[in-house]
Amino acid sequence: MNPVIIIGSGLAGYTLAREFRKLNKAAPLLIVTADDGGFYSKPMLSNAFAQGKQAAELFTQPAAQMAEQLGVTILSGVRVESVDTGAMTVTTSAGVFAYDKLVLAVGAQPIRLAIDGNAADAVMSVNHIDDYQHFRQRIAVSGPRARITILGAGLIGCEFADDLAGAGHHVNLVDPSKAPLAALAPPALSQGLRSALEARGVDLRLGTSAVRIDQAQGGLMVSLADGSMFEADVVLSAVGLRPDLRLAQEANLATARGVVVDAFGKSSAPHVYALGDCAEYVTDDNGGRVLPYIAPLMTAARAIARTLDGQPTAIELKATPVIVKTPSFPLALLPPSPQAAASGTWRATSFGEHIVCRFHDENGCMRGFGVAPHDAKIRQTLLAELGSMMASAA
Ligand SMILES: Cc1cc2nc3c(=O)[nH]c(=O)nc-3n(C[C@H](O)[C@H](O)[C@H](O)COP(=O)(O)OP(=O)(O)OC[C@H]3O[C@@H](n4cnc5c(N)ncnc54)[C@H](O)[C@@H]3O)c2cc1C
């Protein structure tokens, strides 16, 4: 019997393997992964500096232990080069393997900014524990108060800025928007985060972008579109991720922003599924959405595991708040969908020390919320309020 093959040992691949094993102890499972297959929680990468954590300390289990615990075979350090959906095989750097079912859990790739300058290649990004290790090494050689420039004040950029400033480094945070987290957070919370980051010592350069990175005598010279220039020891790009479509496109699977899957997580090819950062899920309005967060991949893993076990189960994505792990001003955000966001307004109220924001559409129906500092009880109350408003509007 050919195995279920999962490509990728990130949270999507491992969560699926775990969920599948809860249902089926017998079917052979093979995980093929380009990395070393050690298990770690990726969200910790943007919170580990202030805690002084080395990369090795973030691994909770090595590949061998994962293989034993999950009853799977893991081929680590092996890259899948191509998929033949007709022959139902994958060609890898370690040979050709036939599958009964195939799951793509290949994640996403950092978006590279088009920046000029003779040190543009020195810009780093962190989407993997190995990247984190290199990033740490580069900072370590610059001393305890390294000058770090972060490009992008979205979720990951703000988390790194807060973390690195908290660890004693000097941080410049650059973004073309006029406020941090502008795409996700209501204005009142963006403003609150901006004040908190400034109080932490982060130098925000908003409404502009980096145009050049050059070698300078003491490190790197960053030039911004507004004409300003400053030196940095390390430049981190946190401008976003793009689903990794290389294998899917080469195998002629339907792709849009991500690998397009149906309500069951199935791609356009028979017996091939996708989840996690590489997937584009069907949403309530029948649109497709890339959801590069933990909660959706866990929901998808539970449903796909049942489907693979012979019980077809639709992925029922629930509205789940994003928790922004900025200790100086932690936020919980549930932004309105892009369609709802087109017409409606945010309203902010104070609740003790908390700022609570609700987004109402043009019919007065609540479509999103945000709260900071994050409080689990207030978040749950807002979630229930949103659920009942949406139910009565439906
Ligand atoms: C710094 C940071 C902080 C984050 N914080 C949060 C948070 O607080 N909350 C939240 O919900 N989300 C957060 N996220 C997002 C979340 O971590 C991701 O959505 C999730 O980890 C994605 O998991 P994945 O398994 O889909 O992808 P990945 O973790 O990228 O795994 C992809 C896997 O595929 C393998 N692979 C790729 N191509 C091949 C190939 N051709 N052959 C073999 N193997 C291959 C890779 O080696 C890897 O094992 C954060 C992300 C980052 C970067």
The ligand as an ORCA input file, in Angstrom:
! r2SCAN-3c Opt
* xyz 0 1
  C       8.025     35.333     12.865
  C       6.641     34.766     12.684
  C       5.712     34.919     13.717
  C       4.428     34.408     13.570
  N       3.524     34.571     14.578
  C       2.263     34.073     14.453
  C       1.306     34.189     15.501
  O       1.564     34.777     16.550
  N       0.064     33.627     15.320
  C      -0.270     32.977     14.170
  O      -1.406     32.494     14.049
  N       0.620     32.851     13.151
  C       1.870     33.372     13.267
  N       2.774     33.233     12.240
  C       2.375     32.472     11.045
  C       2.479     30.966     11.312
  O       3.659     30.688     12.019
  C       2.435     30.229      9.971
  O       1.149     30.453      9.405
  C       2.665     28.737     10.072
  O       3.769     28.423     10.902
  C       2.864     28.149      8.659
  O       3.125     26.781      8.738
  P       3.302     25.917      7.397
  O       3.554     24.531      7.889
  O       2.182     26.163      6.464
  O       4.605     26.490      6.670
  P       6.162     26.377      7.047
  O       6.379     26.461      8.514
  O       6.848     27.390      6.201
  O       6.585     24.917      6.600
  C       6.826     24.591      5.266
  C       7.562     23.282      5.223
  O       7.636     22.835      3.877
  C       8.952     22.370      3.614
  N       9.146     22.457      2.156
  C       8.895     23.497      1.339
  N       9.143     23.159      0.052
  C       9.555     21.867      0.068
  C       9.957     20.941     -0.945
  N       9.958     21.268     -2.240
  N      10.352     19.696     -0.563
  C      10.335     19.319      0.751
  N       9.944     20.161      1.736
  C       9.561     21.413      1.401
  C       9.831     23.283      4.466
  O      11.099     22.711      4.669
  C       8.992     23.327      5.745
  O       9.225     22.175      6.518
  C       4.064     33.742     12.363
  C       5.002     33.610     11.319
  C       6.284     34.119     11.479
  C       7.277     33.985     10.362
*
